[in-house]
C-alpha cells in the first residue's frame, strides 16, 4: 500500500508541475488590461502626437518602412542637430531622393489635423457599433465641425470595400430598404416605395460578408445588374415577394426562394431575409440615433462605414482599427469631391 501511495503522490506532483508550467507560459496581464497590443497603444496615441505618428507608422509599414512614392526600403528618419527626431516627422528616401511622412499616399495626406485626432477618430468609428457623430468628435477634440465632417468622410472612404471583390456564394439574402424620415401623416403618407427616399440594396452571404449600395431605383433591370455583379451563379437566393425578383432568381443554379411579407410571412424553415434586415436595422438606428439626418449625396459613405463594421464584426476593436488604417493606404479624397454641389 505504501508503494501505491508513493506512486499516486508522484503522479499528482507531476500533474501539478505541468499545470504550473502551462500557467507560467500564459501571457500575464493585469486586471482590466487588454491582451491586444493595439488597444493598449491607442490611449497614448490619442493624446500624444509622437506616439500617434509611431503608431501610424507601425500599422502602415510594420518593421520595414518604405517610401510611398517609389516603394524603396532604403529610407531613414530625419533628425535635428541635437539628434532628436524631426518635428515634422520626416523621412528621406535614398531611391527617389525625396522626403515623405506617414501621411503621404493616404486619406490623411495634406491634412493639418494632428494625427492623434486621426487616431481617436479611427478608434471611435471602429468601436462604436452605430457610429459616432462629427459633432461629438468636434466637442471632444476642440476642432471645428467642418474639419471633423471632412475627416470622417475620409475615414469612411478608407473603410469602403475595394471595387474588385470575390462574389458571394452559398445562401445569399437580397433585400432593399428606404432611408429617410418617417411619414408625416400616420396612415396616409407612404413609408418607402413610391416616395423620394433613396433605396438601399443589401446582399448578404449567410455567415459571411455583406455588400450594400445605394441604387437609383428598384426596377428589375437595376436589381438584375447588381445581383449578377455581386453574386456567384451557383448561389441560392432568398428574397421577399417583390415581383421584380421573380425572373432574376431563375438565373442562379441554387434556385430562388422567397417569403410572402404581404401575407405576414417572415420565416418558413430556412427561407427568410432576416440577416439582411438585421443589417438594415443597425444602419437605420445609426442614422436616426447618431447622425439624425444624412443627405442622399453622402449616404453611400455612411453605408460603407456600416458595411465595414458588419464585415469585421467577428474581430476585436484593435484589429478593426488596423484594418481601417490599412484601408487608408493608396486612397485620396479631395475636399472638392464631397463638397461639389453639382455631384
C-alpha positions, -999 to +999 in steps of 0.1 A: +000+000+000+029+024+008+043+019-027+008+026-042+005+059-022+040+069-033+032+064-070-001+082-066+015+112-049+042+112-076+015+114-103-002+143-085+030+162-082+038+157-119+003+169-129+007+199-106+041+208-122+025+206-157-003+229-146+023+254-132+043+253-165+011+260-185+001+289-163+037+304-165+035+302-203+003+322-204+006+359-211+001+375-178-020+407-178-032+430-151-070+430-143-088+451-169-057+451-192-062+440-228-042+413-245-044+433-277-013+455-282-032+479-304-058+486-278-030+492-252-013+517-275-044+536-286-050+557-255-014+571-257-017+575-295-048+596-290-032+620-266+005+623-277+015+633-313+048+615-313+031+583-301+004+588-328+030+591-355+048+560-343+015+541-341+005+550-376+040+541-390+038+507-372+004+499-386+012+510-421+047+497-426+053+473-398+091+468-392+101+477-427+093+514-436+091+521-473+088+552-495+052+556-505+063+572-538+088+547-552+085+518-528+122+518-519+130+505-484+163+524-482+150+551-461+159+568-428+144+591-402+154+627-404+168+641-372+177+676-359+212+687-350+207+675-314+198+640-326+161+643-318+136+633-344+125+660-369+095+679-356+076+673-388+084+635-385+100+635-420+117+605-436+142+606-465+143+581-494+176+572-510+158+559-541+139+589-553+158+614-531+126+629-517+112+635-483+080+619-470+059+613-439+035+585-430+007+608-443+018+606-479-004+584-501-032+581-476-066+597-469-049+620-443-023+634-468-021+673-467-043+673-436-035+699-409-054+679-383-029+663-358-025+625-362-036+620-326-071+632-335-070+609-366-062+580-343-091+589-320-115+593-349-104+559-363-108+543-329-142+558-323-156+549-357-144+513-354-155+507-319-189+524-319-215+499-332-238+526-346-211+551-355-201+584-339-212+618-350-189+645-362-204+669-336-193+647-308-157+644-320-158+682-326-167+688-289-143+663-275-113+673-296-120+710-298-118+714-336-144+728-360-174+707-371-164+714-408-130+699-403-143+668-384-170+662-410-145+660-438-122+639-416-150+614-410-158+613-447-122+604-454-123+576-428-155+562-444-137+563-477-108+543-462-134+518-449-150+514-483-145+480-498-123+477-530-140+476-563-128+441-571-141+415-546-150+378-546-186+371-554-210+360-527-216+322-526-239+297-508-272+311-495-274+348-503-302+370-490-312+400-511-334+428-497-340+465-501-349+493-478-355+531-480-335+556-459-353+587-447-377+602-422-409+586-410-443+595-427-456+629-416-492+619-416-496+585-400-518+561-420-518+583-451-482+591-461-461+564-477-432+548-459-409+536-486-416+525-522-431+554-542-415+581-521-384+602-527-364+583-502-332+567-517-334+529-519-305+508-505-299+473-517-283+447-493-269+414-505-256+392-476-240+358-476-252+339-446-223+335-421-203+357-445-200+392-458-225+418-469-225+441-499-247+472-496-251+501-520-274+530-529-294+522-561-312+547-583-344+527-584-359+493-576-366+481-611-359+446-625-330+459-646-312+476-617-316+446-594-306+422-621-273+440-628-264+444-591-271+407-584-252+395-615-222+417-605-221+406-568-235+370-566-219+338-580-240+318-604-241+288-581-257+307-552-291+301-536-312+333-535-335+343-507-358+374-511-392+387-502-422+385-526-413+417-545-422+408-581-390+423-596-371+393-581-391+366-597-374+364-631-339+372-617-338+342-593-341+318-621-306+327-633-289+311-603-282+274-600-291+272-563-327+283-570-348+311-557-369+310-526-390+339-511-412+347-482-445+365-486-443+396-465-475+409-479-493+380-461-474+384-428-450+355-435-414+362-425-398+328-419-405+294-435-379+269-425-345+284-435-362+307-460-360+343-447-343+376-452-337+383-415-299+386-419-302+414-444-329+431-423-307+430-392-281+449-411-307+475-422-318+478-385-283+487-374-280+512-403-313+529-395-306+530-358-273+547-365-288+572-389-318+580-367-300+579-333-264+591-341-264+611-373-301+621-373-300+633-409-279+621-439-282+636-474-286+614-504-253+627-518-233+613-489-254+582-480-230+558-498-202+569-474-222+560-443-232+527-458-195+519-464-189+526-427-217+502-415-207+476-441-171+477-429-181+472-393-205+443-402-179+425-423-153+428-394-178+421-366-160+388-357-127+405-348-119+428-319-118+466-320-080+466-322-078+445-354-107+465-368-088+498-363-057+483-380-079+471-409-093+506-413-059+523-412-045+498-438-075+506-460-065+543-460-033+534-479-033+543-515-066+564-513-071+601-515-103+621-511-100+657-521-122+684-503-137+695-536-152+660-542-176+657-512-184+695-514-191+696-551-227+708-554-231+696-589-224+660-579 
